Amino acid sequence: MKFPIIRKSYFVNIVFLLVSLFISWFTLLFGLAHLIEGKNPNVPYSEHIKGVIFCLILCAVGIVFLVVAIASIKRMLYKLKRKTK
């Protein structure tokens, strides 16, 4: 399977890059912070499991948007290399 590339103009790639990096940073920050925090003894086990599942979903969303950002960077570098030849 090939790594995805976003085949759009520079402007669209920059917009994708900025939006996806912000979403990735935000969701990974909160998802990982709550996973690392651990369990509070005052929180029931069922609520703790719901929180862990939500944090894992946040981390998955962050990783997906990180892949989108990498694809955008890869396309911009490919177009830049092609232009210099």
C-alpha positions as CSV (number, residue, x, y, z in Angstrom):
1,M,0.0,0.0,0.0
2,K,1.4,3.4,-1.0
3,F,1.4,6.3,1.4
4,P,-1.4,8.8,0.6
5,I,-0.6,12.0,-1.2
6,I,-2.9,15.0,-1.4
7,R,-3.0,16.1,-5.1
8,K,-4.0,19.8,-4.8
9,S,-2.3,23.2,-5.2
10,Y,0.2,24.6,-2.7
11,F,-2.4,26.8,-1.1
12,V,-4.8,23.9,-0.4
13,N,-1.9,21.8,0.9
14,I,-0.9,24.5,3.3
15,V,-4.4,24.9,4.5
16,F,-4.7,21.1,5.0
17,L,-1.3,21.1,6.8
18,L,-2.2,23.9,9.2
19,V,-5.7,22.5,10.0
20,S,-4.6,18.9,10.4
21,L,-1.6,19.8,12.5
22,F,-3.7,21.9,14.9
23,I,-6.4,19.1,15.2
24,S,-3.7,16.5,15.6
25,W,-1.9,18.5,18.3
26,F,-5.1,19.3,20.2
27,T,-6.5,15.7,20.2
28,L,-3.2,14.0,20.9
29,L,-2.4,16.5,23.7
30,F,-5.7,15.8,25.6
31,G,-5.9,12.1,24.7
32,L,-2.4,11.3,25.9
33,A,-2.6,13.6,29.0
34,H,-5.8,11.9,30.2
35,L,-4.4,8.4,29.5
36,I,-1.2,9.2,31.4
37,E,-3.0,10.8,34.3
38,G,-4.3,7.5,35.6
39,K,-7.3,6.5,37.6
40,N,-8.8,8.6,40.3
41,P,-10.0,6.5,43.2
42,N,-13.2,8.6,43.5
43,V,-14.3,7.7,40.0
44,P,-16.4,4.5,39.5
45,Y,-14.8,1.8,37.3
46,S,-17.5,2.1,34.5
47,E,-16.9,5.8,34.2
48,H,-13.2,5.3,34.1
49,I,-13.5,2.8,31.2
50,K,-15.7,5.3,29.3
51,G,-13.0,8.0,29.8
52,V,-10.3,5.6,28.6
53,I,-12.3,4.7,25.5
54,F,-12.9,8.4,24.7
55,C,-9.2,9.2,25.2
56,L,-8.2,6.3,22.8
57,I,-10.7,7.8,20.2
58,L,-9.0,11.2,20.6
59,C,-5.6,9.6,20.1
60,A,-6.8,7.8,17.0
61,V,-8.2,11.0,15.5
62,G,-4.9,12.8,16.3
63,I,-3.0,10.1,14.5
64,V,-5.3,10.2,11.4
65,F,-4.8,13.9,11.1
66,L,-1.1,13.6,11.6
67,V,-1.0,11.2,8.6
68,V,-3.0,13.8,6.6
69,A,-0.4,16.4,7.6
70,I,2.5,14.1,6.5
71,A,0.8,13.4,3.2
72,S,0.4,17.2,2.6
73,I,4.1,17.8,3.4
74,K,5.1,14.9,1.2
75,R,3.1,16.3,-1.8
76,M,4.6,19.8,-1.3
77,L,8.1,18.3,-1.3
78,Y,7.4,16.2,-4.3
79,K,6.1,19.3,-6.3
80,L,9.2,21.3,-5.1
81,K,11.6,18.6,-6.3
82,R,9.8,18.3,-9.6
83,K,10.0,22.1,-10.1
84,T,13.7,22.2,-9.5
85,K,14.6,19.6,-12.1
